[in-house]
Amino acid sequence: MYTDTISAISTGLGEGGIGIVRLTGPQALPILHNIFRTPGGKRKARFESHRLYYGRVVSGGDAGGELLDEVMAVYLAGPRTYTREDMVELNCHGGVVPLERVLNLTLQQGARLAEPGEFTLRAFLNGRIDLAQAEAVLDIVRSKTGPGLEQALGQLAGNLSKRIAAVRQGLLSSLAHLEAMIDFPEDDVPPASVAPQLLQTQAELEKLLATADAGIIYRQGIRAAIVGVPNVGKSSLLNALLRADRAIVTPIAGTTRDVIEETVNLRGVPVVLVDTAGITATEDVVEALGIERSRQALSSADLLLPVLDSSRELGPGDLELVEAVRGELFRESGKKACVILNKSDLTPQVVGPQRVEELLPGVPVVRISAMTGERLDELEETLARLALGGQNVATHSVMVTNERHRRALARAGEHLQAAIMASEAGLPADFVSIDLRLAMDSLGEITGESVQDSLLKEIFENFCIGK
């Protein structure tokens, strides 16, 4: 247990009904005694754990002092707390000034300001949650869609940790067998006898790793760049997908001069839509800067959405755009694209899917009207399918949603494969056990059984202060 007490504002700063100042550590209760007074102005003789008390936070000790705020205070006795330490939460009025004044008073009373994620770090180090569960706390806060939140809640509940534990148990069982062979060679157990169990464990590991592509997308989403020549309806498409008038739309070409980014929920997938300036030749300095940013957006996006005006012939700018998209798809194999034929409400329809297929073979094409909303549902379904790589995943199942976890699983798989090959080749048990231990260590990085301080710092510094 820690010997110091930390304090922080655990709710977002700004106007609101309630704001919470949270303390944890051995001095949490003494600080509460020092600063809390009953409505009659008296000290509270005793605080019962897990019970709310109405009163006031004051500075100045028993002789009175300045009233800082009216609060609802709760004392939480460890270990039945988030950190497994004594905790205090002061439910103040949700404004910047009262929260900061109450926080400063707790610091004057001997607490220190918490570092980012330190409450959750203490929960991990004190054994209340493992490292994967700790990371899930941040995922819950940052979740942008229902499936993303569902996965984060499942990870916080330990669903992923249980799967990892089952795989580690399989490795541990095989390792125990090998250690027995090493310590008791007279039993003469052949090394190849562990291979079937290792293969079964490998199958479980691969099954879990196969969920990572979709899981990470549900967690952090993808970037989709809406690109095209001026006046093809890029901003209208952005507004249609957002169901809001986010971008200015006029009949005048070149209205959009800068990049506009908004996040939309497409079938549970968080997609950052990037509306860009129309790509065309220009001598306007401001427009040229916008076009350069459009090209940068095209290069950095995961999903390319070239928009073409289906009511007119393709011009040199359209063909140049198509060539740029083709180049991006060739340069980076993980990128995907969907050609959007806009303005289907206009007649005649000059450009069709067959023409696009000639220019970009294998790239899906959706004909829509951003103005009327025609076939917008079909477009959303197509984009969601592309984002998930065509996978039909069940979001209620356990998924790997963290790139760090995926890398650790991949390393564990490599070590496990090496152990299997050594076992099947009849190499001494020592060779097999080395790779099994490395595989177990890799899995332990996910749940925290084997983790370095530098990694903990890297993980928790992404948390907000007070969480």
C-alpha positions, 0 to 999 in steps of 0.5 A, a space after each residue: 500500500 502507498 504511504 501518501 494520499 493523492 487528490 484530483 478533480 475526477 469530473 470534467 472541468 466546466 459548468 455542470 450539476 455535480 463535480 467530484 473531488 476524489 482522494 485516496 490513501 491513508 490520509 483521506 479520512 483525516 483530511 475529510 474530518 478536517 475540512 467537512 462540517 455538518 449543516 450546524 457547523 460542527 465536526 463529524 465525529 464518525 463517518 460510516 463507510 459507503 454512506 453519503 453525508 450532507 454538509 459543507 467544506 470549510 477552511 480555517 479549522 474549528 474556529 469557523 473559516 471560509 465556506 467553500 462549497 456545500 457538498 455530499 461527502 462519502 467515505 469509502 473504507 478500503 479494501 472495498 474501494 476502487 483503489 483498495 485504499 481508503 477513499 473520499 469523494 466530495 460531490 461539489 457543485 459542478 463549476 471550475 471555481 468551487 472544484 478548484 478551491 476544494 481541491 486546493 484545500 485538500 492539497 493544503 491538508 497534506 494530499 498531493 495532486 494525482 498524476 494522470 491515471 494514478 487512481 487506476 494505477 493504484 487499483 492495478 498495483 494493489 491487485 484489484 484489477 489487472 492491466 487489461 482491465 485498467 486499460 479498459 477504463 480508458 477505453 470506456 471513457 473514450 468509446 464513441 459507439 455502442 459496440 466499442 463501449 460493449 467491448 470495453 465494459 466486457 474487458 473491464 469485467 475480465 472477459 479478455 483476461 479470462 481468455 488470456 488466463 486460459 491460454 497461459 494455463 495451457 502453456 503452464 501445463 505443458 511447461 510443467 510437463 517439460 520441467 518434470 522431464 528435466 528434473 526427473 530424466 529417469 522417467 524418460 518422457 519423450 519431448 514430442 508428447 507435449 506437441 498435441 497440447 501445444 497445438 491446441 493452445 496455439 489454436 486458441 491463441 490464433 482464434 483470439 488474435 483473429 479478432 484483433 483487426 475488427 476489435 481495434 477498429 471498433 475501439 479507435 475507428 478509421 479515417 475516411 477522406 472524402 476527395 474530389 474535384 470542386 462542386 461534386 458534392 463532397 460537403 453535401 455528402 459529409 452533411 448527409 452522413 452526419 445528419 447535420 449541416 456541418 459544412 457550408 454548401 453552395 452552388 459555387 465551386 471551391 466553397 470548402 477551403 480547409 479540411 473539416 473533420 467529424 466523427 460519425 457512427 457507421 453501423 457501430 464503427 467510429 469513422 472520422 470523416 475528412 471533408 477536403 477542398 476540391 482538388 484542382 489547378 488554381 493560382 489562389 494561394 489560400 485555395 492552393 493551401 487547402 488543396 495541399 491539405 486535401 492531398 495530405 488527407 488522401 495520403 493519411 486516410 485508411 479509407 478513400 472516398 473519391 466522389 464523382 459527379 455521375 451527371 457529367 462526363 469525367 474531366 481531367 481533374 476526375 481522372 487525375 483524382 482516380 489515378 491518385 487513388 490508384 496510387 495510394 491503394 498500390 502504395 499501401 495494401 491496407 488501404 481501402 476505397 469506395 467510389 461514390 457516384 453522386 447526384 443520382 437525382 439529376 438527369 441524364 446519368 452519364 457515368 456508371 459503375 462500368 466506367 469506374 470498374 475500368 478505371 479502378 478494378 475491384 473497388 466498390 461503387 455506390 450511386 447516391 444522391 447526397 441531396 435527397 439521401 437516396 441509397 445513403 443506407 447502402 453507402 453506410 453499409 458498404 463503408 462499414 463492411 470495408 472498414 471491418 475488412 468484410 468480416 461479419 463479427 459478433 460484437 458481443 464476443 470477446 475481441 482484442 481491441 488494443 494494438 499493444 495486446 495484438 503485438 503481445 499475442 503475436 509475439 506469444 504465437 511466434 514463441 509458441 510456434 518455435 516451441 512446437 517446432 523444437 518439440 516435434 524435432 525431438 530437441 531437448 526439453 530445455 529448448 522447448 521450455 525456453 520458448 514456452 516461458 517467453 510465450 508466457 511472458 508475452 501474454 503476461 504483458 497483457 494482464 500485467 504478470 510480467 510488465 516493466 515500469 516503463 510500459 506502465 508509465 506509457 500506458 497510464 500517462 494517456 489517462 486523464 488526471 482524476 481517473 
